[in-house]
Amino acid sequence: MPVPVDLLERPGAAAAPLRLPRAAWLAHERAHRDRAAALSDGHRARRQRGEKHPVEDFLWTYYSVKPAELSRWHPGAGVVLEGAAADRASWRHYAPVGGSADVAVDLDAYFAKRGSTVDHVERLLRTTLERAPQFGCFGLHEWAMVYRLGPGQLRHSGLPLRIGHEATDRVVESHRIACTHFDAFRFFTPDARPLNTLSPTREAQPETEQAGCLHAGMDVYKWAAKLGPIVPGALLLDAFELARDIREVDMRASPYDVSGFAGSDGRPLEPVAIETPEGKRAYAALQRGFADRGDALRERVLVAIAAARAAQRA
């Protein structure tokens, strides 16, 4: 019987290696590959047909994780895969265990290469968890990215603006813009940047990131992918699903009309009209749900980091 997935996400204190028989880890690998395929098959099919999807394509271009990479299952740190030398000894960061046919992540080599990245992600996620989330931005970052642009200047030039250019500009001018996320703020138009109440920077990101930010929630996927083999596969796919769900709301609440596209549930992506009181309430409610899901994933990434540090010391 396969080892339950939750046993692969162990607290850092559980430093004793977990040994997975070949049949068990192959079952995990197959299940992960099947789940990853279900998440990426639509993108693969569209790419073969030369079709674009301005909502979902973001997950494959901005984050630069290819479907083949998403489908690679990792058990996490401190897990020995029995009889896997022929399959994984050539994988990056994996090495044979004691000259046997078993393999595990070589944590000394991993931390020598990726230690500074691990430190950064750990600090960023921990400070984000400690900071109170904010739910009053209403997704206006997307509106600030098109402020005072002409039709030919939009990032998504094939999408119409839902209420037109002039009305979109008035929404920006009549609201308080309070974007805390540098990677959203850096895409503001030159005219919109001075309207933001903050000036987020890359260097100050650990001091400004907060869980209510949709882009910070999507980025949990980025951090899980960057940490590679020390993050269990189920956690990576859960983070991808959160990023996908957030991206759909991010664009539904944007000034673009994306109602001609279907979401992951097959239904049209109807707008969240944040320029109205009802839309603001709906957006804030969705934000709260994403903040809770994002925080749960942040905790799991921190557990994976702690497990890797403990396994390295053992």
N, C-alpha and C positions, 0 to 999 in steps of 0.2 A: 504494500500500500504506500503511495507517495506521502512524503512528509508534508504536513499541512503548511500552507504558504506562510501563515503568521509565525511559524517557528523560525523562518528564515529572517525575520525582522526582530532580532533579539536585543535586549538592553545591553549597553556597553559592559556591564558587569559580568555578563555571560561570556567569558573569554574562551572557554573550552571549545575546541573545534567541533563542528557538527559534521558528521560524515554522511554523505548521501550515496547509497548504492547506485550503481549505474541505471538500473530500471527506474529508480525514483527520480533521479535528476533528468533522465530522458523524458519522463512523463511531464515534469515541470516545463521542460524546454518545448515540448510539443504544444502544451496548453498555452504557453506564452506566445508561441509563433502563431497559433490559430487566432488568439485574441488580437495580436498586433495586425494580422492580416485583415481582420474585420474592421479595424480602425483606419487602415490605409488603402484598402482595395479601391474605394471610390476615387481617391487621388491618383492611384496608378492607372485606373481606367481612363480618367479624364486626360491624363498626361499622354497616354497612347493615342487618344483622339485629338489631341491638340487643343483641348478645352481648358478654359480658366474658371476658377471659382474664387472670386475676390474675398470671400470670407475664410474658407478653409485653406486656401493656398498659403496664407500667412503662416500657418503652422509648419509648413515645409520649406519656406524661403527665409523668413525672419530667424527662425531657430536653427536652420541648417542641419537638421537631423533627418537623414534619409530613411525611407521605409525599411530598408535592409538593416539599418542600425537599430531602429525601434524593435525589430523582430528578434534581436539577439538577447537571449535570456542570460542574466547573471544572477547567481544565488546570493550575492553579497559577501562581505568579508567574513573570515573565520569559518568558511564552509569548504569542506574537502569533497571534490567530485571523484568518486571511485571509478577507476578504469577509464578516465577521460583523457589520458595523455595523447592518444592518437587524434583526438577530436580538438583539444584545446591548448595543448602545450605551445602552439604557435600564436595563440591569441595574445594581444597586447596585455601586459600586466599579469598574465598567468604563468605558472611555473610548476614543474613536477614537485611532488612532496617526497623528500627523502629518497630520491632516486627511484621511486616506484612508478607505477602506471597511473597513480592518482595525481590530481592537480588542484591548485587553489590559487587565489590571488596572491602574488608576491607583494606583501604589504610594505616591506622595506623599500623595494624598488618603486612601488606606487607612490609612497609618501616622499621619496627623494625627488620624484618627477612632478608630483601634483600637490605637494604639501601646502604651498602658498594658496592654491585655489581652494583646497579644503578649508584652510583657515578663514579665507574671505567669505565663503559660502556659510560656514558655521556662524561667523559673527553677524552676517547680514540676516540670516534667518532667525537667529536668537533675538536680535534687537527688534526685528519686525514683530515677533511674538510678544515682546515686552511693551510695545507701543500701542496705545489705544487706537483702534481703527476709526477712520473718518468716513462718513456716509453722505457728505454734502457736495460732492463734486459733480454729480449727475452726468458723468461722461462727457463733460464739455471739452476735454482734451481733443477729441476727434473734431469738434467744431472749430477749435482754435487752429487745427491743422489746415483748414480750408479758408480761414478768415481773409477776406478781401482778395481772394484769388479769382481769376477768370476761368471760364469753362475748360480751356486748354491747359490749365496749370494744375489741375487736381491730380492727386496721387492715383486715384481710381478713376481714370478719365472715361472709362466705359460705363460708369454709373451716374445717373442723374442725382442732383440734390433734391431731397424730398420736398422741401418748401422753397426752393429757389435760392439764388445767390444773395439777393438783397435781404430777404427774410432771415437767412442763415447768419448773415453779418449782424443783424439786429439782435438775434438771440445771444451772440457772443457779447455784444456791447451792453446788453441789459442784465447780464448775470455776473456774479463774482466768480472769477476763474481761480481755482486753488489746486492746481495739479502738483502732486508731490513726487512724481516719478520722472527721473531724468530722461529715460528712454522714450517717454511720451513727449515731454517738454521740448526735447531737442528737435522735434518735427513741427513745432509751432511755426506759423508763418512769422516773418519779421515784424509785422504789425501786431501780431497777437502776443508775442513774447513779453512786452512791457505790461500787458494786462494781467499776467499771472501774479498772484500775491506772493509767490515764492520764486526763488531762483535755484532750483535743484541742480546739483552737479554730480558727476560720476564719483568724485572723491568723497562727497558727503552723503552718498546713498545710504550707508548704514544708519545715518542720523535722521533720514527723512522717509525711508520706506515704511509703509503702513499697510495693514492687511485689508483695509477697505478698498484699496486701489486695484482695479481690475487687471492692470498690466503687471502689478506685483504678483497677483495670483497666477497669471499665465506663466510668469517667470519661474515659478516653482518647478515647472517642467524643464526649463533651461538648466537650472541648477542640478536637478536630478540627472539629466543627461550628461552634464559636464563631469559629474563625479563617477560616471561610468561603472566599472565593475564592483564598486563597494555599495552600490544602491541595488537592492533586490528588484528583479524584473517587474513584479506586481506593482511596486511603488512607482516605477517609471511609467507604466501604462495608466495607473490611476492619475498621475500628474498630467499625462497627455489628455486624458478625458476631461479633466478640469479645465485645462487650457482651451480645449475645443469648445466646451460649453460657455466659457467666458468670452471667447472670441465672437461667438454668435451674438451674445448680448451686446458686446462692445460695438458691433456693426449695426445691430438693430437700433441701438440708441444713438447712433451717429447721424450726421445730416444726410448721409447717402440713403437712397431707396434700394434696399436689398430684398424686397418682397418677392422678386422674381426668382430667388434662389431658395432651395430647400435646406433645412437644418438637418442635424444628425438624426432627428426623429421623423424625417420625411415631410414635415409640414413647412409651409412657406415661412420665411423669416419676417414676421410682421413687425412693424416699428414699435419701439418704446419711445413715445413722443415726449422727451424730457423737457420740451418747451412748455408743457402743460402741467398743472398741479398733479393730475392723475398719473402722468408719465413719470414725474419725479418720485412719487410714492412707489410706483412699480419698480423703478430703477433701484431705489434705496433698499427695497425688500430683496431684490436679487443680489445686490451687493452684500448684504448681511449673510445670505446663504453661501455665497462664494468665499467670504472672509472665513466663515467657519470651516468650510472644506479645505481652504488653503492652509489654515492654521494646523489642521489635523495632518496634512501632508508635510508641513514644515517640521512638525514634531517627529514624524517618521524619518525624514531625512536626517535630522539630528541624531536619532537613535542609530541610524546606519553609520553615521560618522563616528559616534561613540563606540559602536561595536568594532569598527575598523581599528580605532586607536587601541582598544582593549586587546584585540586579537594580535596586534603588532607587538604589544608589550608581553604577551603570554609566552 
